[in-house]
């Protein structure tokens, strides 16, 4: 069976992480920022799984389960905050919420 080299998988993981980081830094919509954080979590999970497969240990898969659980909690809290923010201020734009700065 042909296996993908570890370097290619880690490069893909790094590209996904940088894409998520770029999305967090450039986007102003909170929903898109949360989606970018999800991409970053998935990139970290991919790196853990690749490292675990390289050394033949299940640790990477266990870490992926923790990352997925943390991502699910982040989504639930984040969406609740977005709904509350939209209800109160009628926007999901992070720059428009200057009232929260103080």
Residue frames as a rotation matrix with the C-alpha (Angstrom) as fourth column:
UNK 1
0.581 0.814 0.000 0.00
0.814 -0.581 0.000 0.00
0.000 0.000 -1.000 0.00
UNK 2
-0.276 -0.657 0.702 1.34
0.599 -0.688 -0.409 3.41
0.752 0.307 0.583 -0.93
UNK 3
0.298 0.297 -0.907 1.65
0.921 -0.340 0.192 5.73
-0.252 -0.892 -0.375 2.00
UNK 4
0.753 -0.050 0.656 1.79
0.200 -0.932 -0.301 9.50
0.627 0.358 -0.692 1.89
UNK 5
-0.289 -0.921 -0.261 5.12
0.653 0.010 -0.757 10.73
0.700 -0.389 0.599 3.25
UNK 6
0.109 0.294 -0.950 4.99
0.970 -0.242 0.036 12.47
-0.219 -0.925 -0.311 6.60
UNK 7
-0.767 -0.489 -0.416 6.42
0.402 -0.871 0.283 15.68
-0.500 0.050 0.864 5.13
UNK 8
-0.791 0.520 0.323 3.54
0.169 -0.321 0.932 16.07
0.588 0.791 0.166 2.68
UNK 9
0.135 0.882 -0.452 0.97
0.777 0.189 0.600 15.59
0.614 -0.432 -0.660 5.41
UNK 10
-0.024 -0.216 -0.976 2.68
0.870 -0.485 0.086 18.07
-0.492 -0.847 0.199 7.70
UNK 11
-0.963 -0.269 0.013 2.95
0.231 -0.800 0.554 20.60
-0.138 0.537 0.832 4.87
UNK 12
-0.383 0.904 0.189 -0.79
0.353 -0.046 0.935 20.19
0.853 0.425 -0.301 4.24
UNK 13
0.279 0.456 -0.845 -1.43
0.946 0.018 0.322 20.63
0.162 -0.890 -0.427 7.95
UNK 14
-0.496 -0.544 -0.677 0.71
0.635 -0.759 0.144 23.77
-0.592 -0.358 0.722 8.03
UNK 15
-0.932 0.194 0.307 -1.09
0.146 -0.574 0.806 25.19
0.332 0.796 0.506 4.99
UNK 16
0.021 0.986 -0.167 -4.47
0.609 0.120 0.784 24.52
0.793 -0.118 -0.598 6.59
UNK 17
0.137 -0.026 -0.990 -3.32
0.956 -0.257 0.139 26.13
-0.258 -0.966 -0.010 9.83
UNK 18
-0.809 -0.496 -0.315 -2.01
0.393 -0.856 0.336 29.20
-0.436 0.148 0.887 8.01
UNK 19
-0.637 0.675 0.373 -5.26
0.277 -0.251 0.927 29.46
0.719 0.694 -0.027 6.05
UNK 20
0.325 0.766 -0.554 -7.20
0.817 0.067 0.572 29.44
0.475 -0.639 -0.604 9.32
UNK 21
-0.157 -0.475 -0.866 -4.83
0.826 -0.544 0.149 31.96
-0.542 -0.692 0.478 10.89
UNK 22
-0.965 -0.168 0.200 -5.17
0.258 -0.736 0.626 34.26
0.042 0.656 0.754 7.88
UNK 23
-0.231 0.962 0.143 -8.95
0.456 -0.023 0.890 33.95
0.859 0.271 -0.433 8.15
UNK 24
0.332 0.318 -0.888 -8.93
0.943 -0.111 0.313 34.88
0.001 -0.942 -0.337 11.83
UNK 25
-0.419 -0.626 -0.657 -6.68
0.645 -0.715 0.270 37.87
-0.639 -0.311 0.704 11.27
UNK 26
-0.993 -0.070 0.095 -8.37
0.117 -0.637 0.762 39.30
0.007 0.768 0.641 8.17
UNK 27
-0.347 0.935 0.078 -12.08
0.496 0.112 0.861 38.57
0.796 0.338 -0.502 8.50
UNK 28
-0.857 0.103 0.506 -14.29
-0.410 -0.730 -0.546 40.80
0.313 -0.675 0.668 10.60
UNK 29
0.228 0.966 -0.119 -17.39
-0.718 0.250 0.649 38.62
0.657 -0.063 0.751 10.70
UNK 30
-0.174 -0.306 0.936 -17.38
-0.943 0.325 -0.070 36.58
-0.283 -0.895 -0.345 13.89
UNK 31
0.749 0.502 0.432 -18.95
-0.355 0.855 -0.378 33.56
-0.559 0.130 0.819 12.19
UNK 32
0.822 -0.513 -0.248 -16.14
-0.118 0.273 -0.955 33.40
0.557 0.814 0.164 9.64
UNK 33
-0.060 -0.852 0.520 -13.62
-0.881 -0.199 -0.429 33.83
0.469 -0.484 -0.739 12.43
UNK 34
0.191 0.208 0.959 -15.10
-0.746 0.666 0.004 30.80
-0.638 -0.716 0.283 14.21
UNK 35
0.985 0.159 0.063 -14.92
-0.072 0.723 -0.687 28.79
-0.155 0.672 0.724 10.98
UNK 36
0.442 -0.895 -0.066 -11.25
-0.456 -0.161 -0.875 29.78
0.773 0.417 -0.479 10.64
UNK 37
-0.154 -0.446 0.882 -10.57
-0.984 0.149 -0.096 28.59
-0.089 -0.883 -0.462 14.19
UNK 38
0.666 0.452 0.594 -12.22
-0.385 0.890 -0.245 25.27
-0.639 -0.065 0.766 13.25
UNK 39
0.875 -0.418 -0.243 -9.83
-0.121 0.296 -0.947 24.96
0.468 0.859 0.208 10.31
UNK 40
-0.013 -0.922 0.387 -6.93
-0.801 -0.222 -0.555 25.56
0.598 -0.317 -0.736 12.67
UNK 41
0.117 0.132 0.984 -8.20
-0.827 0.562 0.022 22.87
-0.550 -0.817 0.175 15.06
UNK 42
0.936 0.287 0.202 -8.53
-0.127 0.813 -0.567 20.41
-0.327 0.506 0.798 12.19
UNK 43
0.562 -0.809 -0.174 -5.01
-0.385 -0.069 -0.920 21.19
0.733 0.584 -0.350 11.01
UNK 44
-0.221 -0.627 0.747 -3.64
-0.967 0.042 -0.251 20.48
0.126 -0.778 -0.615 14.49
UNK 45
0.430 0.465 0.774 -5.64
-0.566 0.807 -0.170 17.24
-0.704 -0.365 0.610 14.63
UNK 46
0.966 -0.118 -0.229 -4.24
-0.146 0.480 -0.865 16.18
0.212 0.869 0.447 11.26
UNK 47
0.116 -0.988 0.107 -0.71
-0.685 -0.157 -0.711 16.82
0.719 0.009 -0.695 12.49
UNK 48
-0.132 -0.117 0.984 -1.35
-0.922 0.378 -0.079 14.74
-0.363 -0.918 -0.158 15.62
UNK 49
0.774 0.477 0.417 -2.77
-0.299 0.856 -0.422 11.84
-0.558 0.202 0.805 13.62
UNK 50
0.781 -0.544 -0.306 0.13
-0.259 0.164 -0.952 11.92
0.567 0.823 -0.013 11.17
UNK 51
-0.157 -0.878 0.451 2.68
-0.872 -0.091 -0.480 11.95
0.463 -0.469 -0.752 13.99
UNK 52
0.097 0.265 0.959 0.90
-0.771 0.630 -0.096 9.10
-0.630 -0.730 0.265 15.76
UNK 53
0.963 0.266 0.048 0.81
-0.164 0.717 -0.678 7.06
-0.214 0.645 0.734 12.55
UNK 54
0.446 -0.874 -0.192 4.52
-0.584 -0.122 -0.803 7.72
0.679 0.470 -0.565 11.97
UNK 55
-0.538 -0.710 0.454 5.49
-0.791 0.238 -0.564 6.25
0.292 -0.663 -0.690 15.32
UNK 56
-0.450 0.395 -0.801 2.77
0.035 0.904 0.426 3.61
0.893 0.164 -0.420 15.43
UNK 57
-0.926 0.128 -0.356 1.12
0.359 0.000 -0.933 5.02
-0.120 -0.992 -0.046 18.55
UNK 58
-0.112 0.964 0.243 -2.59
0.901 -0.005 0.434 5.74
0.420 0.267 -0.867 19.12
UNK 59
-0.370 -0.084 -0.925 -1.76
0.718 -0.657 -0.228 9.01
-0.589 -0.749 0.304 20.93
UNK 60
-0.992 -0.039 -0.116 -2.47
-0.044 -0.770 0.637 11.10
-0.114 0.637 0.762 17.84
UNK 61
-0.477 0.876 -0.066 -5.94
0.268 0.217 0.939 9.67
0.837 0.430 -0.338 17.47
UNK 62
-0.018 0.424 -0.906 -6.66
0.998 0.057 0.007 10.24
0.055 -0.904 -0.424 21.16
UNK 63
-0.671 -0.282 -0.686 -5.57
0.373 -0.928 0.017 13.85
-0.641 -0.244 0.727 20.82
UNK 64
-0.914 0.389 0.119 -7.80
-0.023 -0.341 0.940 14.19
0.406 0.856 0.320 17.76
UNK 65
-0.107 0.908 -0.406 -10.79
0.763 0.337 0.552 13.07
0.638 -0.251 -0.729 19.84
UNK 66
-0.111 0.007 -0.994 -9.95
0.854 -0.511 -0.099 15.72
-0.509 -0.859 0.051 22.46
UNK 67
-0.931 -0.255 -0.262 -9.55
0.085 -0.847 0.525 18.35
-0.356 0.466 0.810 19.73
UNK 68
-0.655 0.748 0.112 -12.93
0.234 0.060 0.970 17.42
0.719 0.661 -0.214 18.22
UNK 69
0.088 0.677 -0.731 -14.58
0.969 0.110 0.220 17.62
0.229 -0.728 -0.646 21.64
UNK 70
-0.396 -0.306 -0.866 -13.00
0.568 -0.823 0.031 21.02
-0.722 -0.479 0.499 22.26
UNK 71
-0.998 0.041 0.051 -14.09
0.021 -0.542 0.840 22.19
0.063 0.840 0.540 18.80
UNK 72
-0.285 0.955 -0.086 -17.67
0.631 0.255 0.733 21.10
0.721 0.155 -0.675 19.49
UNK 73
0.128 0.282 -0.951 -17.68
0.943 -0.331 0.028 23.04
-0.307 -0.900 -0.308 22.77
UNK 74
-0.730 -0.469 -0.497 -16.18
0.294 -0.872 0.392 26.06
-0.617 0.140 0.774 21.00
UNK 75
-0.838 0.472 0.272 -18.86
0.219 -0.166 0.962 25.93
0.499 0.866 0.036 18.33
UNK 76
0.039 0.927 -0.374 -21.70
0.871 0.151 0.467 25.75
0.489 -0.344 -0.802 20.82
UNK 77
0.062 -0.075 -0.995 -20.41
0.761 -0.642 0.095 28.62
-0.646 -0.763 0.017 22.95
UNK 78
-0.853 -0.485 -0.191 -19.38
0.238 -0.688 0.685 30.65
-0.464 0.539 0.703 19.91
UNK 79
-0.652 0.676 0.345 -22.72
0.428 -0.047 0.902 30.30
0.626 0.736 -0.258 18.17
UNK 80
0.259 0.728 -0.635 -24.55
0.961 -0.126 0.248 31.22
0.100 -0.674 -0.732 21.36
UNK 81
-0.244 -0.429 -0.870 -22.40
0.520 -0.815 0.256 34.36
-0.819 -0.390 0.422 21.63
UNK 82
-0.979 -0.105 0.175 -23.02
0.203 -0.421 0.884 35.21
-0.020 0.901 0.434 17.98
UNK 83
-0.235 0.967 0.102 -26.77
0.735 0.108 0.669 34.82
0.636 0.232 -0.736 18.37
UNK 84
0.320 0.314 -0.894 -26.76
0.885 -0.436 0.163 37.01
-0.339 -0.843 -0.417 21.47
UNK 85
-0.580 -0.624 -0.524 -24.57
0.352 -0.772 0.529 39.58
-0.735 0.122 0.667 19.77
UNK 86
-0.881 0.301 0.365 -26.81
0.317 -0.199 0.927 39.68
0.352 0.933 0.080 16.72
UNK 87
0.069 0.957 -0.282 -29.89
0.910 0.055 0.411 39.95
0.408 -0.285 -0.867 18.92
UNK 88
0.280 0.005 -0.960 -28.50
0.743 -0.635 0.214 42.89
-0.608 -0.773 -0.182 20.87
UNK 89
-0.218 -0.554 -0.804 -26.54
-0.038 -0.818 0.574 44.82
-0.975 0.156 0.157 18.23
UNK 90
0.768 0.641 0.018 -28.01
-0.056 0.096 -0.994 43.58
-0.639 0.762 0.110 14.90
UNK 91
0.561 -0.637 -0.529 -24.57
-0.751 -0.124 -0.648 42.78
0.347 0.761 -0.548 13.49
UNK 92
0.925 -0.376 0.062 -21.97
0.320 0.856 0.406 40.03
-0.206 -0.356 0.912 13.49
UNK 93
0.491 -0.763 0.421 -19.14
0.209 -0.365 -0.907 42.41
0.846 0.533 -0.020 12.59
UNK 94
0.296 -0.432 -0.852 -16.42
0.949 0.237 0.209 42.44
0.111 -0.870 0.480 15.23
UNK 95
-0.753 -0.607 0.255 -15.37
0.588 -0.794 -0.153 46.03
0.296 0.035 0.955 14.44
UNK 96
-0.199 0.768 0.609 -18.89
-0.030 -0.625 0.780 47.35
0.980 0.137 0.147 14.98
UNK 97
0.648 0.474 -0.596 -18.86
0.506 0.317 0.802 46.27
0.570 -0.821 -0.035 18.62
UNK 98
-0.327 -0.802 0.501 -16.79
0.126 -0.562 -0.817 49.15
0.937 -0.204 0.285 20.01
UNK 99
0.366 0.556 0.746 -19.13
-0.670 -0.400 0.626 49.28
0.646 -0.729 0.226 23.00
UNK 100
0.954 -0.012 -0.301 -17.53
0.175 0.835 0.521 46.09
0.245 -0.549 0.799 24.38
UNK 101
0.224 -0.965 0.138 -14.06
0.265 -0.076 -0.961 47.62
0.938 0.252 0.239 24.39
UNK 102
-0.100 -0.274 0.957 -14.27
-0.694 -0.669 -0.264 49.25
0.713 -0.691 -0.123 27.85
